[in-house]
Amino acid sequence: MTAAIVFPALSPVRREELGTFLMIHPLARRRLAEADEALGYRLADALADAPADDDYAEPVQVAVLVACLALAEWAEQRLGAAPEYCAGPSFGERTALAYTGALPFADTVRLVDEIARVEREYFATEHRDIVTHSFVRVPEERLDPLLGGLEWHDVSGRMDTDFHMVSLREAELAAFKSAISEAGGYSLYTMRPPAHTSLFTGVRARMEEVYARYTLAAPRIPIVSYYDGAVLTGPAELRTALLDGFVSPIRWVDTARSLRELGVDRLWITGPDAMLSRLRTTAKNFDVELCDLRRVMVRPRRRATASG
């Protein structure tokens, strides 16, 4: 089988579960110590102190990065994962930098911390009236009528044939959610700050300054782009893809198609994931191995011994 490793996009995560994993799992502890050194502060303490209602705080993002890489190591050592390609929707592509060697781990830690901080500062004053809303059970033919009723919108993601992410004015969100329900759909969550829209050229420009402070190398295995399925093998094209991701929608359907065309039939999804492994596009095209916090932390049952 030809395999690819996939690092999930950032999503709400159980902080206590994440913190426990970082503190007690041997692979995570080693990564955590390296992250502490790179940051100049104790990441576990910062994670515990991060606002409970902020799923995108700097310590949360860096902690997820550390966890994803530790889980990838576990999959290699314990399960024999040997991926030939790598992918990572949105946040996951930053994790892919460290995994593929395109950026040293310490630099990736600092990069993720800096990106999170710059985004927070940018959206504190810009585009404060925009949110990104995710919903399912709305097929393509029923999507356009929903979008036509909005004053402004941008499609920020097409995760599956009936799973969409749409950026819109927050003032229209309540009516939009009602329209989704009337169309037979189901609303999932709303992102604040918003993400992945062509309107955010300002944040892309800020991130170009951030990435200029880091030197990328060619990844040891190709990275497949999460918004157009392109196969990225060189540092220049990888840098452009990372920056264009801020203004481009996630198109997991296209990424999955590209992986299949490359001969990939198994996915190792390593990281906190509440969505990617469950998508029909994922399940119908690949043999999926989900390596998340719960799978790694479960203790094996003791075998019963014969008595007498």
Secondary structure, DSSP 4 states (H G I P E B T S, - for coil): --EEEEPPPP----HHHHHHHHHHSHHHHHHHHHHHHHHTS-HHHHHHHS-TT-TT-HHHHHHHHHHHHHHHHHHHHHH----SEEE-TTTHHHHHHHHHTSS-HHHHHHHHHHHHHHHHHHHTTSSTTEEEEEEES--HHHHHHHHHTSSSEEEEEEEETTEEEEEEEGGGHHHHHHHHHHTT-EEEEEESS--S-TTTHHHHHHHHHHHTTS-----SS-EE-TTT-PEE-SHHHHHHHHHHTTSS-B-HHHHHHHHHHTT--EEEEES--SSGGG-HHHHHHSEEEEE-HHHHHPPPPPPPPP--
